[in-house]
Amino acid sequence: MTSFLIGLFLATLITALFTMRLYRLILWYSLNSLSLALLAITIGYNIDDNTMIISGIFTLILKAMLIPYILKRVSLKFGLSRQISPNVAVHYSIILIPALLVFTFYLAEPITNMIASNTNFVAISISALFLSLLLMIEHKNIAPKIIGFLMIENALFLLETTATSGMPMLIELGIFLDLLMVIVIINLLFKQEEEVA
């Protein structure tokens, strides 16, 4: 089950890189967050860690439901263009994404040698960081950049979930407070883009 959820997490991120419509990108972010939440709940259940299960439930409510809803409402409010064409051509992305995946597996090899379990998951987490960064770089619109930033946060959550088998609840609450600040910044950036347009 864990391997399936990790694969789903990576597949939704790769699909988001090829998405040309804003609402579909929000949907892929929501599915990415859903797979992350289910993964945290599954790992928490397997290792009998209640804080990880609570983190997974918070992730499910906040990232898989609330943030996509807010993003859709804000994009409707400011009348943002639903067409989001990436600056990187598709045929370059088809070459770049597998190259990034292979590069990160080699990059993560010294780290995975120090970890006893879930070595491939750590490499996938690091590759998800690079792919999320690529999502931010390849678009000039503000909405995909914000979703790329949120996916970077998902990749970091995946890294700490798989590499350390969970972090203290206090750190998780700090991450969620950061996300609430991001929502405020999203609103300000959308307003600024509307004024420019």
Secondary structure, DSSP 8 states (H G I E B T S, - for coil): -HHHHHHHHHHHHHHHHT--BHHHHHHHHHHHHHHHHHHHHHHHHHTT-HHHHHHHHHHHHIIIIIHHHHHHHHHHHTT--SB---SS-HHHHHHHHHHHHHHHHHHTHHHHHH-SS-HHHHHHHHHHHHHHHHHHHT--SHHHHHHHHHHHHHHHHHHHHHHSS---HHHHHHHHHHHHHHHHHHHHHHHHHHHH-
